[in-house]
Amino acid sequence: MKNHLSLFALMLFLSNVLSAQSANWIKPYTPRIDSLFADLQQGNQPGLAVGIVKGGQLVLSKGYGLANLEHRLPFTPNTISDIGSLAKQITCFAVVLLAQRNQLSLDDNIRKYLPDVPDFGQPITIRHLIHHVSGIREIYGMLELVGWRQGDAIRQNEALDLVMRSRELNFAPGAAHSYYNTGYMLLAEIIQKASGQQFEPWMKANIFAPLGMKDTYIMDVQGELFPNVADSYAKGEQQEWIKQYDNSTVIGAGGIYTTLPDLARWASNYRDGKLGGMAALQQMYQRGILNSGDTLEYAFGLEVDQYRGLRCIQHTGSSAGYRAAWLYFPDQDLTILVKSNFANFNSLATCRKIADIVLAKTLKAQPMRIAFTNKIKNPAPPIYTTALGDFVGRYYCPDMETTYTIAAEQDGLIAQHRLNGILKLKQIEVDLFEEPSILGKIQFERNATGAVTGMRVTSGSVLNLWMGKVAGE
């Protein structure tokens, strides 16, 4: 017994020594880090929290600005906020744990768990979903095409319904990489089917609780209340602060609300493998490979990259006015975390500015940027002889049960939609137009006689979406 007590005392002593060393290490850098957020210390702006994890210790944990502007509540490290797509790596980790327990395989066809997903002719695997190479279209991009706006409610079952009604993919599974949220929503559904439990209880019991993340929640009910949550903000038309509402209850791709200390506990697991072991961590770093053999930067909810000569793992998150970033330098045993509640905050750039301070002696010099001053004159727009009347008519999208009407005006085509209003199209080629706000690029298609039969819309992560011209109009 005495030997056990002596060993425990020694371990406690060493832990305290290492903690003290880490705390001393950060002190010289703290004033310069504070200076990055001097404008937020006036007490009239939304805020953020910054954390640095070094040697498994949260050596810096500070808050700046406000969590709530109306009541002037400070944004502290213990303020809870949505971390957006940082949730994706946690969803991936859940899949890895289930694979370790032989409850699923990464190469399973997703229709094994989700039989209502259409058969697109080629199997889509869990691995395809993880690496954003499934070809399934982006739910939020599809919703924008039917008139959805930031702050509108979108529930898990509604997002699933969009997938179930899809008739085509963006591309064949594994042929290309296109970042989306849809695949991670489907991963959450697969986790539920494979585990036999609802998503949030399983995540709490198998990830949050083992890591001591006691202040971490999942928004799976619209309007759900959590303690100490920051409101989210964006700048309005007059540059005034307005609230941005987070009404999405789509799980898996986002929707995790947490504090900075809990996020640091999650980050520390990448160092010691307390949960899942080192095998799980190696799996998390495995990058996607396309059918062509090309290797992606994207791994399991993580981007494997380099910053100024140093190997790093990173990801960002955004939802409503919330922003977050996670920047890990494994060789330096250093993680930088930021999370905020205002939409114009550049989370990854902020992490890199902090890295520039604390890793200044290790980072390579920034490459010089060469500014070109010669202005290229824009050529005169080409004149097309195709009659705009060819394109006039109603176009129906069966995947989303929505209709756009194309009409001709004196200076070109417009598209009309009952929610998206009037959109002006710019002609690029004879049958190719563009509209930057909603539709993106519009490629009209013709039959053998030259008659226009429909149009394919490419907007963000929605590629070549078919809208057929209604016959007789």
HELIX and SHEET records of a PDB file:
HELIX    1   1 LYS A    2  ILE A   26  1                                  25    
HELIX    2   2 LYS A   27  TYR A   29  5                                   3    
HELIX    3   3 THR A   30  LEU A   36  1                                   7    
HELIX    4   4 ALA A   38  GLN A   42  5                                   5    
HELIX    5   5 GLY A   84  LEU A   86  5                                   3    
HELIX    6   6 ALA A   87  GLN A  100  1                                  14    
HELIX    7   7 ILE A  110  LYS A  112  5                                   3    
HELIX    8   8 ILE A  126  ILE A  130  1                                   5    
HELIX    9   9 ILE A  139  LEU A  145  1                                   7    
HELIX   10  10 GLN A  156  MET A  164  1                                   9    
HELIX   11  11 THR A  182  SER A  195  1                                  14    
HELIX   12  12 PHE A  199  MET A  203  1                                   5    
HELIX   13  13 LYS A  204  PHE A  208  3                                   5    
HELIX   14  14 LEU A  260  ASP A  272  1                                  13    
HELIX   15  15 GLY A  277  MET A  284  1                                   8    
HELIX   16  16 PRO A  330  GLN A  332  5                                   3    
HELIX   17  17 SER A  347  VAL A  358  1                                  12    
HELIX   18  18 LEU A  388  PHE A  391  5                                   4    
SHEET    1   A 6 GLN A  57  TYR A  64  0                                        
SHEET    2   A 6 LEU A  48  LYS A  54 -1                                        
SHEET    3   A 6 LEU A 334  SER A 340 -1                                        
SHEET    4   A 6 TYR A 322  PHE A 329 -1                                        
SHEET    5   A 6 LEU A 310  SER A 319 -1                                        
SHEET    6   A 6 GLU A 303  TYR A 307 -1                                        
SHEET    1   B 2 LEU A  66  ASN A  68  0                                        
SHEET    2   B 2 LEU A  73  PRO A  74 -1                                        
SHEET    1   C 3 SER A  81  ASP A  82  0                                        
SHEET    2   C 3 ILE A 256  THR A 258 -1                                        
SHEET    3   C 3 TYR A 217  ILE A 218 -1                                        
SHEET    1   D 2 TYR A 233  LYS A 235  0                                        
SHEET    2   D 2 TRP A 241  LYS A 243 -1                                        
SHEET    1   E 9 GLY A 421  LYS A 424  0                                        
SHEET    2   E 9 GLY A 412  HIS A 417 -1                                        
SHEET    3   E 9 THR A 402  GLU A 409 -1                                        
SHEET    4   E 9 GLY A 393  CYS A 397 -1                                        
SHEET    5   E 9 VAL A 462  LYS A 469 -1                                        
SHEET    6   E 9 VAL A 452  SER A 459 -1                                        
SHEET    7   E 9 GLY A 440  ARG A 446 -1                                        
SHEET    8   E 9 LEU A 432  GLU A 435 -1                                        
SHEET    9   E 9 LYS A 426  GLN A 427 -1                                        
END                                                                             
